[in-house]
Amino acid sequence: EKEGKKVLFLFYNRFIANKVSRSFDRDSEINCTRFQKFAKAAIDQTDTDWWNTHYRKNDDSFWEEDISLKLVDLTHDEADKFDAIIVDEGQDFKPDWFEYLEGLLVDSEESRFVVFYDEHQDVFGRWSDLPWGEKGASRKQLTENCRNTKSIINYLNDKRPTGMTPFKRSPDGEKVIERRVSGPEEAKGKILDDITGVLNEGVLPGQIVVLLNPGKKESCLADVTKIGRVKFESVSRYYDERSRSIQFTTINMFKGLEADVVFVVACERYKEKALSEILYAQGSRARILLYVYYLQ
């Protein structure tokens, strides 16, 4: 940015896009946004009626098929061009999207396309590989974890081995609390007791995030609006660590983000592989304390 370069910084997740964009000045040359919002603007620029006539809320095929086909049809002649494109959580992107974005690079040897991804967190089932393959991309594997305590990292590696190693100066941290429950009522009781205990130890409500599988209406916490005197509310436009409420959401919305204390509630019947994927992807959101609940 200091060199006057135009940069496109893309996310799939709305919460993290909102959080990161707030850290840049309004007049910054860095365009920090969600891929969905960026794609809509690109389509509207050439076909103003297409989105309104094709968009279907909560229909996965719109994003999995319609958007990909439409982007292939777009030309790059009148589109804004960028000196660098950075994609975070790249495993959430379809190969067709990468190919469209590549056409937005300024035609220069100094242009850069950078993708950060973790194939072990492919919660949407989209990942196969980057469309350029081994020959078209220079790769660097980042194995050192600077987010979680050593205790959490050891737990995650036990559930889904990835070769991840802790940062040397990361704290050892407290043991991960794993609760195997017989059903929703037992899960609810243990979760409420554990959250109350954490609050009593001085943890602030905003430091706590509850990740629900599935959403709240279908979860064991469906009727919970308060925990003690503290409100239990959904994460809104972005995760606020200063909130006076305990916040809940799903991993689809919280990907790429982190909180000091995370409660992972996975009290459906999952096969062993699916459960290990849940525990890895969601447990890695916890910086300091991790609580996990699943059926026996």
Secondary structure as GFF3:
##gff-version 3
##sequence-region A 1 296
A	DSSP	beta_strand	7	11	.	.	.	ID=ss1
A	DSSP	alpha_helix	14	21	.	.	.	ID=ss2
A	DSSP	beta_strand	30	34	.	.	.	ID=ss3
A	DSSP	alpha_helix	35	46	.	.	.	ID=ss4
A	DSSP	alpha_helix	50	54	.	.	.	ID=ss5
A	DSSP	alpha_helix	60	61	.	.	.	ID=ss6
A	DSSP	pi_helix	62	66	.	.	.	ID=ss7
A	DSSP	alpha_helix	67	73	.	.	.	ID=ss8
A	DSSP	beta_strand	84	87	.	.	.	ID=ss9
A	DSSP	three_ten_helix	90	92	.	.	.	ID=ss10
A	DSSP	alpha_helix	95	102	.	.	.	ID=ss11
A	DSSP	beta_strand	112	115	.	.	.	ID=ss12
A	DSSP	three_ten_helix	119	121	.	.	.	ID=ss13
A	DSSP	beta_strand	144	145	.	.	.	ID=ss14
A	DSSP	alpha_helix	150	159	.	.	.	ID=ss15
A	DSSP	beta_strand	165	166	.	.	.	ID=ss16
A	DSSP	beta_strand	177	181	.	.	.	ID=ss17
A	DSSP	alpha_helix	184	200	.	.	.	ID=ss18
A	DSSP	three_ten_helix	205	207	.	.	.	ID=ss19
A	DSSP	beta_strand	208	212	.	.	.	ID=ss20
A	DSSP	three_ten_helix	216	218	.	.	.	ID=ss21
A	DSSP	beta_strand	226	227	.	.	.	ID=ss22
A	DSSP	beta_strand	230	234	.	.	.	ID=ss23
A	DSSP	beta_strand	246	249	.	.	.	ID=ss24
A	DSSP	alpha_helix	251	254	.	.	.	ID=ss25
A	DSSP	beta_strand	259	266	.	.	.	ID=ss26
A	DSSP	alpha_helix	272	283	.	.	.	ID=ss27
A	DSSP	beta_strand	286	295	.	.	.	ID=ss28
###
